[in-house]
């Protein structure tokens, strides 16, 4: 049995549709004006009118995996990166992190997965280094999680961001000494035992400098019962 059709108020609907079109039109004009005054530029080469140009994308795609190994992170079994923190790779990381070029997450995730395949690791779950809720609100997304999700898809592994939490707000690590970095993130993380206990975990982040953040994450995971912890980042800073 079909229900009778309800009569429609065509005049109200027309006014609503007109308002929607008018609002959308204003939004487009405002965006066009902003782009005209402040045109987007490529995060890799500053070319105007593109956030990430085709030339920089091709350069990034053709960049070999360096498989940089960091051996001085105490609580982690092994830390690897896809390359050093310089050149087009550094610009790609910064483009994703600071300039909202989220499509870079896919290419960086592919590089991360390729580097993971070079290792002799058996991983159960992947976990991105979390942002504090306040910083996540400011940025709108966690760049480490964007990368981790693409890499996990390539590796056919679960990405479990809720397994690790940043408990307190800490200042940016940029510009801090090794000692300051360690103090800045001390006891900043907690892990969920029901998600990590008994699992071998791969932590994912964009950059490894001294390894302080990764180490604190690993300590929280081990305290929650993780069997073993590895870490993988897009870039690694080479320090003397």
C-alpha positions, 0 to 999 in steps of 0.5 A: 500500500503506497502512502499518499504524496504530501503537497509541497509548498513550491513557493517556500521551496523556491525561496529556499533554493534561491537562498542556497544558490545565493549563499553558495555564489557569495562563498565562491566570490569570496574565495575567488577574491581571497585567491586573487589577493593571496594566491596559493603557492606550491609548498615545494617550489613556491610556484603560484596557483597550486598548493603542490605542483606536478613538478614537485610531485614527480620529484617526490615520487622519483625520490629513492627510499634511503632507509635511514636507521636511528639506533639511539631511541632507548625504549624502541626496538628499531627506528627507521625513516624513509629519508633525511629531513632535507630537500623535497622530502622536508618540504613535503612534510612541512606542506602537509603539517603546516600548509594543509596540503593533505594530498601529500599524506598519500605519497608519504604514506606510500613511502612509509609502507615501502620502508616498512617492507624493507625491515624484518618486522612482524607488526600487529597494529600501527599507531600514529603519534597523537596531537593534544586535543587543543592542537588538533582543534587548531590544526584540524587534523593530525598529520601523523594519522593521515600518513599512518592511515595511508601506510596502514592501507598499503600494508593491510594492517589496522591503524588504531589512533585511539590506542595512544593519547597525549595527556597534556599540552606541550610546546612545539619541539622545534628549536629545543635542545635534546634535553629540552625535548626530553623534558617537554614530552616527559610523561605526556602520553598514555596508552589503552591496555585493551588495545595494545596489550600483547601486540607488537606496535609500529608507531608512525610520525612525520619526523624523528629528530632526537627520538624523545617523542617516539620514546615517550610514546613507546614507554606508554605503550610498553606500560600498557602491555605492548609486547614490542615497539617499532617506529617509522617516520617519513624523515629523520634529522641527522645530528652530529 
